[in-house]
Amino acid sequence: MLVAIFVSIIPLMFARIHPMFHYIEIITVTMFIIDYILRWITADYRLNKKWLSFVIYPFTGWAIIDLLSILPALRIIHKGFKIIRLARLLRISRLIKLFRYADKLQVLSSVIKKEKGMLISVLGIAVFYVFLTALVMFNVEPRVELETGTTTFETFFDALYWATVTLTTVGYGDLTPTSDIGRFVTMLSSIFGLAVIALPSSVITASYFQEIKEMKSQKEKEEPSEKE
C-alpha cells in the first residue's frame, strides 16, 4: 500500500499526460477500492459495535480519506469538476494515507492530538495577529507610492498576504511597506513570528520524544511476558 500511494501521485509531478499514467491510475485505484471494501466489511472487528459498525465506518476519518483517494478516478468527478482541477487536487489526499501505515507518523499524529489544545491556542493567536497587523498596514500604508507611482497594498487581501508571510518570517519581498509606521509594524511582526513558530515546535518535539520513550517502555514490558 505504501508503494501504491507513492506511485499513484507520480502523475501529479508531470504537466503532460502520459499513456502509462492511465494504467497506473487503474492499478492503484483498484488496490485502494479493495482495501476500502475489506476495511468496511471487517469494521465490526475494529469498532466493536456489531452491525452499527458497518453504518458508522464510512463516516470515520480514515474512511473519508480513503474515499477521497478513490474519487479522482471516477468519471463523474472528472466531468463535473474538470474546470477547477479538483480531481488532481484530491489525489494529493492519498499522501494522508501514509499516516496509517507508518509508525512514526502515527506517533506524530498522537502527539498532535495530545497537544491540540495548545496548538489551537497558538493558531488562534497567530490568526488574530495576522488580521490585526493586516488591518493596521492596510490603513497606514499609502495605496500609491508618490515617488515611484507603484501601488503597495491595493486590497485588504494584499495586506493579509503580507502579514502571513511576515509572521512566518518568510518575507518574499514582493510586497513591502514604504512608511515608517509600516516598517515598524513589520519588525514587530517578524519578532512575534519567531515566538509563534518556536513555541509549538518545542512543545511538539518534547512531546514526540516523550511518546517514543513511552512506546519503548511499553514494548520492554511486553517482551518478558511474551517470553514467559
Backbone as CSV, one residue per row, in Angstrom:
resi,resn,N_x,N_y,N_z,CA_x,CA_y,CA_z,C_x,C_y,C_z
1,MET,0.818,-1.204,0.000,0.000,0.000,0.000,0.855,1.258,0.000
2,LEU,1.992,1.210,0.685,2.902,2.356,0.670,3.417,2.622,-0.735
3,VAL,3.786,1.555,-1.430,4.259,1.697,-2.815,3.140,2.230,-3.704
4,ALA,1.944,1.714,-3.506,0.805,2.149,-4.318,0.500,3.630,-4.111
5,ILE,0.622,4.087,-2.870,0.362,5.500,-2.572,1.375,6.390,-3.283
6,PHE,2.648,6.033,-3.173,3.688,6.845,-3.808,3.580,6.812,-5.331
7,VAL,3.301,5.624,-5.890,3.187,5.500,-7.341,1.978,6.283,-7.857
8,SER,0.900,6.320,-7.082,-0.329,6.972,-7.542,-0.185,8.479,-7.686
9,ILE,0.774,9.080,-6.990,0.943,10.534,-7.088,2.009,10.933,-8.107
10,ILE,2.629,9.948,-8.758,3.635,10.257,-9.788,3.048,11.120,-10.909
11,PRO,1.819,10.846,-11.412,1.265,11.700,-12.475,1.144,13.168,-12.088
12,LEU,1.037,13.467,-10.802,0.920,14.860,-10.368,2.226,15.625,-10.534
13,MET,3.320,14.907,-10.752,4.619,15.557,-10.902,4.909,15.946,-12.348
14,PHE,3.964,15.653,-13.262,4.161,15.951,-14.673,2.998,16.794,-15.187
15,ALA,3.322,17.758,-16.022,2.284,18.615,-16.604,1.569,17.911,-17.753
16,ARG,2.302,17.101,-18.497,1.718,16.392,-19.625,1.209,15.019,-19.191
17,ILE,0.176,14.557,-19.896,-0.420,13.252,-19.590,0.240,12.179,-20.444
18,HIS,0.808,11.188,-19.779,1.452,10.071,-20.474,0.502,8.863,-20.446
19,PRO,0.463,8.063,-21.500,-0.422,6.888,-21.526,-0.207,5.948,-20.349
20,MET,1.032,5.860,-19.847,1.327,4.986,-18.722,0.584,5.413,-17.463
21,PHE,0.303,6.722,-17.346,-0.380,7.219,-16.158,-1.785,6.635,-16.023
22,HIS,-2.407,6.336,-17.160,-3.753,5.759,-17.137,-3.740,4.382,-16.480
23,TYR,-2.740,3.594,-16.800,-2.633,2.253,-16.213,-2.228,2.328,-14.738
24,ILE,-1.391,3.292,-14.417,-1.017,3.490,-13.005,-2.247,3.808,-12.180
25,GLU,-3.109,4.671,-12.726,-4.330,5.063,-12.011,-5.262,3.870,-11.822
26,ILE,-5.415,3.065,-12.857,-6.313,1.900,-12.769,-5.823,0.916,-11.709
27,ILE,-4.523,0.598,-11.725,-3.974,-0.399,-10.798,-4.034,0.096,-9.357
28,THR,-3.577,1.321,-9.135,-3.532,1.829,-7.760,-4.930,2.050,-7.197
29,VAL,-5.832,2.593,-7.996,-7.191,2.828,-7.504,-7.906,1.512,-7.230
30,THR,-7.641,0.504,-8.036,-8.217,-0.824,-7.767,-7.764,-1.342,-6.411
31,MET,-6.490,-1.142,-6.102,-5.972,-1.544,-4.790,-6.641,-0.740,-3.677
32,PHE,-6.847,0.559,-3.904,-7.491,1.394,-2.890,-8.941,0.970,-2.664
33,ILE,-9.630,0.609,-3.751,-11.030,0.190,-3.631,-11.137,-1.130,-2.869
34,ILE,-10.262,-2.089,-3.204,-10.263,-3.373,-2.490,-9.957,-3.167,-1.017
35,ASP,-8.984,-2.313,-0.733,-8.634,-2.012,0.650,-9.817,-1.383,1.392
36,TYR,-10.525,-0.461,0.725,-11.678,0.211,1.334,-12.795,-0.793,1.636
37,ILE,-13.078,-1.682,0.678,-14.151,-2.670,0.860,-13.805,-3.637,1.990
38,LEU,-12.557,-4.112,2.010,-12.149,-5.060,3.050,-12.229,-4.420,4.442
39,ARG,-11.843,-3.159,4.542,-11.929,-2.475,5.839,-13.382,-2.255,6.244
40,TRP,-14.251,-2.041,5.255,-15.655,-1.821,5.556,-16.332,-3.102,6.052
41,ILE,-16.056,-4.221,5.366,-16.735,-5.469,5.747,-16.152,-6.071,7.031
42,THR,-15.009,-5.541,7.487,-14.435,-6.009,8.755,-14.455,-4.901,9.806
43,ALA,-15.345,-3.912,9.615,-15.394,-2.764,10.516,-15.794,-3.153,11.940
44,ASP,-16.576,-4.238,12.076,-17.023,-4.638,13.411,-15.867,-5.106,14.290
45,TYR,-14.783,-5.583,13.692,-13.625,-6.017,14.472,-12.907,-4.826,15.105
46,ARG,-12.919,-3.685,14.397,-12.209,-2.502,14.896,-13.106,-1.636,15.785
47,LEU,-14.345,-1.419,15.340,-15.237,-0.516,16.062,-15.972,-1.201,17.215
48,ASN,-16.132,-2.521,17.125,-16.776,-3.299,18.197,-18.184,-2.795,18.540
49,LYS,-18.964,-2.470,17.504,-20.341,-2.022,17.742,-21.338,-2.852,16.945
50,LYS,-20.949,-4.104,16.681,-21.794,-5.050,15.964,-22.216,-4.485,14.610
51,TRP,-23.544,-4.580,14.296,-23.995,-4.159,12.968,-23.892,-2.659,12.763
52,LEU,-23.862,-1.882,13.860,-23.724,-0.443,13.730,-22.353,-0.038,13.173
53,SER,-21.390,-0.932,13.337,-20.042,-0.640,12.834,-20.038,-0.404,11.330
54,PHE,-20.862,-1.171,10.602,-20.904,-1.033,9.154,-21.580,0.266,8.719
55,VAL,-22.428,0.811,9.578,-23.087,2.091,9.287,-22.173,3.259,9.643
56,ILE,-21.438,3.112,10.741,-20.588,4.197,11.233,-19.310,4.319,10.429
57,TYR,-18.743,3.207,9.981,-17.416,3.216,9.357,-17.253,4.228,8.216
58,PRO,-18.198,4.330,7.253,-17.993,5.281,6.141,-17.830,6.728,6.593
59,PHE,-18.255,7.034,7.827,-18.185,8.406,8.323,-17.003,8.641,9.256
60,THR,-16.159,7.627,9.431,-14.959,7.803,10.241,-13.891,8.547,9.440
61,GLY,-12.917,9.104,10.144,-11.895,9.914,9.500,-11.123,9.177,8.431
62,TRP,-10.620,7.982,8.755,-9.815,7.226,7.789,-10.646,6.789,6.590
63,ALA,-11.922,6.449,6.821,-12.779,6.027,5.709,-13.013,7.179,4.738
64,ILE,-13.176,8.384,5.253,-13.372,9.558,4.391,-12.117,9.833,3.568
65,ILE,-10.952,9.694,4.215,-9.694,9.894,3.492,-9.531,8.834,2.398
66,ASP,-9.873,7.584,2.719,-9.799,6.513,1.715,-10.725,6.805,0.536
67,LEU,-11.914,7.313,0.850,-12.879,7.612,-0.214,-12.386,8.769,-1.089
68,LEU,-11.781,9.768,-0.477,-11.250,10.904,-1.236,-10.130,10.472,-2.173
69,SER,-9.383,9.450,-1.770,-8.291,8.959,-2.618,-8.816,8.165,-3.805
70,ILE,-10.067,7.682,-3.709,-10.668,6.905,-4.790,-11.442,7.788,-5.762
71,LEU,-12.074,8.846,-5.254,-12.956,9.684,-6.069,-12.323,10.248,-7.344
72,PRO,-11.050,10.667,-7.340,-10.486,11.232,-8.571,-10.527,10.296,-9.767
73,ALA,-10.615,8.999,-9.526,-10.618,8.046,-10.638,-11.998,7.882,-11.260
74,LEU,-13.038,8.388,-10.596,-14.386,8.249,-11.121,-14.653,9.311,-12.184
75,ARG,-15.281,8.934,-13.252,-15.509,9.845,-14.372,-16.409,11.003,-13.999
76,ILE,-17.326,10.774,-13.047,-18.250,11.840,-12.688,-17.509,13.027,-12.069
77,ILE,-16.415,12.718,-11.360,-15.628,13.797,-10.769,-14.889,14.565,-11.860
78,HIS,-14.354,13.851,-12.839,-13.607,14.495,-13.919,-14.520,15.403,-14.743
79,LYS,-15.746,14.969,-14.978,-16.649,15.764,-15.795,-17.174,16.973,-15.039
80,GLY,-17.516,16.778,-13.783,-18.147,17.855,-13.036,-17.198,18.917,-12.533
81,PHE,-15.931,18.538,-12.255,-15.011,19.473,-11.637,-13.715,19.651,-12.438
82,LYS,-13.777,19.396,-13.713,-12.569,19.495,-14.519,-12.057,20.934,-14.593
83,ILE,-12.967,21.895,-14.525,-12.574,23.292,-14.665,-11.669,23.722,-13.522
84,ILE,-12.034,23.334,-12.294,-11.230,23.750,-11.144,-10.182,22.709,-10.769
85,ARG,-10.035,21.693,-11.589,-9.000,20.670,-11.419,-9.051,20.048,-10.017
86,LEU,-10.269,19.837,-9.530,-10.431,19.231,-8.211,-9.976,17.785,-8.214
87,ALA,-10.126,17.116,-9.349,-9.739,15.708,-9.428,-8.258,15.525,-9.133
88,ARG,-7.412,16.369,-9.722,-5.974,16.280,-9.473,-5.654,16.663,-8.040
89,LEU,-6.375,17.635,-7.535,-6.111,18.098,-6.177,-6.455,17.023,-5.146
90,LEU,-7.539,16.285,-5.392,-7.954,15.244,-4.456,-6.940,14.106,-4.375
91,ARG,-6.179,13.921,-5.442,-5.178,12.851,-5.419,-4.104,13.107,-4.363
92,ILE,-3.879,14.362,-4.042,-2.885,14.687,-3.017,-3.309,14.130,-1.669
93,SER,-4.625,13.956,-1.459,-5.112,13.414,-0.192,-4.614,11.993,0.054
94,ARG,-4.123,11.327,-1.004,-3.611,9.962,-0.831,-2.383,9.942,0.061
95,LEU,-1.647,11.047,0.100,-0.470,11.103,0.964,-0.854,11.006,2.434
96,ILE,-2.074,11.443,2.771,-2.527,11.353,4.163,-2.644,9.900,4.591
97,LYS,-2.890,8.999,3.635,-2.999,7.577,3.949,-1.698,7.021,4.518
98,LEU,-0.589,7.727,4.277,0.702,7.264,4.802,0.695,7.189,6.315
99,PHE,-0.104,8.047,6.972,-0.163,8.056,8.432,-0.652,6.717,8.979
100,ARG,-1.451,6.004,8.183,-1.994,4.724,8.653,-0.927,3.633,8.672
101,TYR,0.044,3.722,7.736,0.998,2.625,7.558,2.377,2.915,8.132
102,ALA,2.646,4.151,8.539,3.961,4.499,9.095,3.837,4.721,10.601
103,ASP,4.600,3.952,11.380,4.508,4.030,12.834,4.917,5.404,13.356
104,LYS,6.001,5.959,12.794,6.499,7.249,13.281,5.498,8.362,12.993
105,LEU,4.804,8.257,11.845,3.789,9.261,11.536,2.605,9.127,12.476
106,GLN,2.307,7.903,12.900,1.230,7.692,13.866,1.589,8.295,15.216
107,VAL,2.880,8.210,15.570,3.340,8.837,16.815,3.152,10.346,16.731
108,LEU,3.509,10.927,15.594,3.339,12.369,15.406,1.869,12.757,15.475
109,SER,1.015,11.934,14.879,-0.422,12.200,14.935,-0.929,12.142,16.367
110,SER,-0.427,11.186,17.148,-0.817,11.067,18.553,-0.353,12.278,19.355
111,VAL,0.848,12.761,19.056,1.380,13.939,19.742,0.512,15.163,19.455
112,ILE,0.126,15.323,18.193,-0.703,16.472,17.817,-2.055,16.420,18.517
113,LYS,-2.606,15.208,18.667,-3.881,15.067,19.367,-3.738,15.445,20.834
114,LYS,-2.623,15.054,21.450,-2.409,15.372,22.860,-2.225,16.859,23.088
115,GLU,-1.532,17.496,22.161,-1.209,18.918,22.310,-2.148,19.817,21.502
116,LYS,-3.293,19.299,21.094,-4.168,20.077,20.217,-4.704,21.332,20.902
117,GLY,-4.887,21.282,22.227,-5.367,22.453,22.942,-4.398,23.613,22.829
118,MET,-3.116,23.318,23.060,-2.099,24.353,22.973,-1.924,24.830,21.541
119,LEU,-1.954,23.890,20.580,-1.778,24.252,19.177,-2.929,25.125,18.675
120,ILE,-4.140,24.823,19.114,-5.294,25.638,18.728,-5.173,27.042,19.307
121,SER,-4.669,27.133,20.545,-4.483,28.446,21.170,-3.459,29.273,20.394
122,VAL,-2.341,28.646,20.036,-1.300,29.353,19.278,-1.830,29.759,17.906
123,LEU,-2.593,28.868,17.274,-3.167,29.179,15.975,-4.127,30.369,16.067
124,GLY,-4.931,30.383,17.138,-5.849,31.495,17.343,-5.118,32.816,17.513
125,ILE,-4.026,32.789,18.288,-3.218,33.999,18.484,-2.612,34.458,17.165
126,ALA,-2.097,33.500,16.384,-1.474,33.834,15.105,-2.484,34.440,14.137
127,VAL,-3.681,33.835,14.054,-4.718,34.346,13.147,-5.145,35.752,13.555
128,PHE,-5.320,35.958,14.862,-5.702,37.282,15.349,-4.631,38.316,15.032
129,TYR,-3.356,37.942,15.234,-2.271,38.881,14.993,-2.121,39.177,13.500
130,VAL,-2.309,38.178,12.656,-2.253,38.387,11.206,-3.334,39.377,10.780
131,PHE,-4.549,39.169,11.287,-5.652,40.071,10.943,-5.399,41.481,11.465
132,LEU,-4.866,41.584,12.688,-4.607,42.893,13.288,-3.539,43.666,12.516
133,THR,-2.410,43.009,12.239,-1.326,43.689,11.522,-1.731,44.015,10.080
134,ALA,-2.534,43.154,9.460,-3.017,43.436,8.106,-3.920,44.658,8.111
135,LEU,-4.758,44.754,9.135,-5.668,45.899,9.236,-4.891,47.192,9.451
136,VAL,-3.863,47.134,10.318,-3.037,48.313,10.565,-2.295,48.711,9.298
137,MET,-1.681,47.738,8.640,-0.886,48.025,7.451,-1.748,48.572,6.320
138,PHE,-2.950,48.048,6.178,-3.833,48.488,5.101,-4.261,49.937,5.283
139,ASN,-4.273,50.403,6.527,-4.726,51.766,6.800,-3.592,52.778,6.920
140,VAL,-2.382,52.323,7.236,-1.277,53.276,7.388,-0.440,53.409,6.119
141,GLU,-0.470,52.387,5.268,0.327,52.442,4.054,-0.418,53.175,2.941
142,PRO,0.286,53.996,2.177,-0.362,54.676,1.046,-0.672,53.684,-0.064
143,ARG,-1.802,53.892,-0.743,-2.173,53.000,-1.843,-1.180,53.121,-3.006
144,VAL,-0.687,54.347,-3.221,0.237,54.587,-4.324,1.446,55.334,-3.786
145,GLU,2.637,54.824,-4.058,3.869,55.484,-3.662,4.067,56.720,-4.538
146,LEU,4.196,57.883,-3.893,4.266,59.149,-4.631,5.519,59.246,-5.496
147,GLU,6.647,58.742,-4.991,7.904,58.897,-5.725,7.967,58.007,-6.965
148,THR,7.568,56.779,-6.815,7.665,55.825,-7.929,6.352,55.616,-8.663
149,GLY,5.242,55.917,-8.000,3.938,55.713,-8.619,3.447,54.280,-8.573
150,THR,4.155,53.398,-7.869,3.763,51.993,-7.763,2.810,51.793,-6.591
151,THR,1.906,50.828,-6.739,0.953,50.532,-5.670,1.604,49.613,-4.640
152,THR,1.190,49.766,-3.392,1.718,48.907,-2.331,0.654,47.898,-1.911
153,PHE,-0.250,48.290,-1.014,-1.308,47.384,-0.557,-2.618,47.847,-1.174
154,GLU,-2.870,47.327,-2.364,-4.027,47.782,-3.134,-5.330,47.262,-2.557
155,THR,-5.333,46.033,-2.029,-6.526,45.445,-1.425,-6.184,44.919,-0.041
156,PHE,-7.233,44.611,0.723,-7.014,44.070,2.070,-6.409,42.675,2.003
157,PHE,-6.705,41.931,0.933,-6.098,40.607,0.770,-4.583,40.722,0.631
158,ASP,-4.104,41.785,-0.052,-2.661,42.010,-0.144,-2.055,42.186,1.241
159,ALA,-2.779,42.897,2.106,-2.297,43.107,3.471,-2.292,41.801,4.258
160,LEU,-3.320,40.977,4.061,-3.370,39.674,4.734,-2.220,38.779,4.266
161,TYR,-1.964,38.786,2.967,-0.862,38.001,2.412,0.468,38.460,3.011
162,TRP,0.673,39.776,3.053,1.918,40.313,3.617,2.059,39.924,5.094
163,ALA,0.959,40.058,5.865,1.002,39.754,7.293,1.324,38.289,7.541
164,THR,0.802,37.400,6.702,1.043,35.965,6.874,2.490,35.596,6.604
165,VAL,3.038,36.070,5.472,4.413,35.710,5.134,5.407,36.404,6.059
166,THR,5.021,37.541,6.629,5.904,38.221,7.582,5.885,37.514,8.925
167,LEU,4.701,37.054,9.344,4.589,36.344,10.616,5.402,35.060,10.599
168,THR,5.431,34.393,9.459,6.196,33.149,9.339,7.666,33.415,9.015
169,THR,8.069,34.660,9.065,9.458,35.111,8.845,9.971,34.726,7.464
170,VAL,9.064,34.545,6.500,9.486,34.233,5.138,9.842,35.515,4.404
171,GLY,8.869,36.415,4.285,9.106,37.707,3.673,9.627,37.633,2.254
172,TYR,8.746,37.349,1.283,9.187,37.193,-0.104,9.695,38.495,-0.714
173,GLY,9.240,39.629,-0.207,9.710,40.909,-0.717,8.901,41.464,-1.865
174,ASP,7.848,40.751,-2.305,7.020,41.271,-3.390,6.099,42.386,-2.917
175,LEU,5.778,42.397,-1.609,5.016,43.487,-1.014,5.801,44.001,0.187
176,THR,6.177,45.257,0.151,6.954,45.834,1.249,6.386,47.193,1.627
177,PRO,6.331,47.500,2.915,5.835,48.811,3.350,6.834,49.915,3.030
178,THR,6.318,51.104,2.820,7.177,52.251,2.493,7.183,53.315,3.584
179,SER,6.162,53.307,4.446,6.098,54.299,5.516,6.874,53.816,6.736
180,ASP,7.228,54.744,7.611,7.960,54.394,8.833,7.105,53.534,9.757
181,ILE,5.820,53.863,9.863,4.928,53.061,10.718,4.810,51.641,10.163
182,GLY,4.708,51.532,8.858,4.605,50.218,8.240,5.842,49.369,8.469
183,ARG,7.005,49.977,8.384,8.243,49.242,8.629,8.365,48.839,10.093
184,PHE,7.896,49.699,10.995,7.924,49.366,12.423,7.012,48.171,12.713
185,VAL,5.823,48.171,12.106,4.901,47.037,12.264,5.523,45.768,11.693
186,THR,6.268,45.884,10.611,6.946,44.731,10.009,7.965,44.134,10.970
187,MET,8.737,44.980,11.634,9.727,44.491,12.603,9.052,43.754,13.755
188,LEU,7.958,44.335,14.276,7.231,43.680,15.363,6.656,42.343,14.915
189,SER,6.119,42.310,13.707,5.521,41.082,13.191,6.563,39.990,13.028
190,SER,7.766,40.346,12.569,8.831,39.357,12.387,9.278,38.778,13.722
191,ILE,9.437,39.652,14.721,9.853,39.189,16.049,8.777,38.307,16.668
192,PHE,7.519,38.724,16.539,6.414,37.942,17.083,6.298,36.603,16.367
193,GLY,6.602,36.593,15.064,6.528,35.357,14.299,7.509,34.313,14.780
194,LEU,8.700,34.755,15.183,9.693,33.817,15.733,9.151,33.117,16.971
195,ALA,8.477,33.885,17.839,7.921,33.301,19.069,6.783,32.338,18.764
196,VAL,5.935,32.705,17.811,4.784,31.865,17.469,5.237,30.530,16.886
197,ILE,6.282,30.546,16.057,6.782,29.314,15.438,7.582,28.475,16.436
198,ALA,8.367,29.133,17.289,9.226,28.406,18.224,8.425,27.689,19.303
199,LEU,7.350,28.302,19.778,6.582,27.720,20.888,5.988,26.363,20.545
200,PRO,5.165,26.230,19.501,4.620,24.900,19.187,5.676,23.897,18.754
201,SER,6.741,24.371,18.105,7.798,23.456,17.656,8.480,22.781,18.834
202,SER,8.799,23.559,19.871,9.464,22.990,21.042,8.549,22.042,21.799
203,VAL,7.279,22.410,21.905,6.320,21.558,22.626,6.118,20.237,21.893
204,ILE,5.954,20.290,20.572,5.743,19.075,19.782,6.976,18.181,19.837
205,THR,8.166,18.785,19.760,9.399,17.995,19.813,9.531,17.269,21.144
206,ALA,9.303,17.994,22.247,9.397,17.379,23.578,8.360,16.275,23.750
207,SER,7.139,16.536,23.295,6.077,15.542,23.414,6.344,14.340,22.517
208,TYR,6.973,14.561,21.359,7.294,13.480,20.425,8.284,12.505,21.055
209,PHE,9.354,13.038,21.655,10.347,12.169,22.292,9.757,11.457,23.509
210,GLN,8.856,12.132,24.221,8.204,11.510,25.368,7.325,10.347,24.915
211,GLU,6.652,10.526,23.794,5.799,9.464,23.254,6.639,8.262,22.838
212,ILE,7.791,8.504,22.225,8.679,7.407,21.810,9.204,6.647,23.025
213,LYS,9.562,7.365,24.096,10.029,6.720,25.320,8.951,5.833,25.921
214,GLU,7.717,6.328,25.908,6.611,5.530,26.447,6.389,4.275,25.617
215,MET,6.517,4.395,24.282,6.354,3.231,23.412,7.446,2.201,23.664
216,LYS,8.687,2.662,23.857,9.793,1.747,24.126,9.617,1.039,25.461
217,SER,9.202,1.796,26.480,8.993,1.184,27.800,7.851,0.183,27.764
218,GLN,6.822,0.477,26.951,5.696,-0.442,26.823,6.126,-1.735,26.139
219,LYS,6.992,-1.617,25.113,7.491,-2.818,24.426,8.369,-3.646,25.345
220,GLU,9.177,-2.987,26.181,10.043,-3.703,27.116,9.226,-4.476,28.147
221,LYS,8.079,-3.938,28.530,7.205,-4.630,29.479,6.529,-5.830,28.830
222,GLU,6.217,-5.688,27.525,5.515,-6.757,26.835,6.444,-7.923,26.473
223,GLU,7.706,-7.650,26.220,8.661,-8.686,25.804,8.839,-9.775,26.874
224,PRO,9.037,-9.457,28.168,9.166,-10.520,29.171,7.940,-11.393,29.273
225,SER,6.742,-10.768,29.166,5.512,-11.535,29.270,5.358,-12.494,28.095
226,GLU,5.831,-12.077,26.904,5.748,-12.940,25.729,6.673,-14.135,25.870
227,LYS,7.881,-13.894,26.451,8.829,-14.981,26.654,8.293,-16.010,27.638
228,GLU,7.600,-15.498,28.653,7.019,-16.415,29.656,5.941,-17.299,29.043
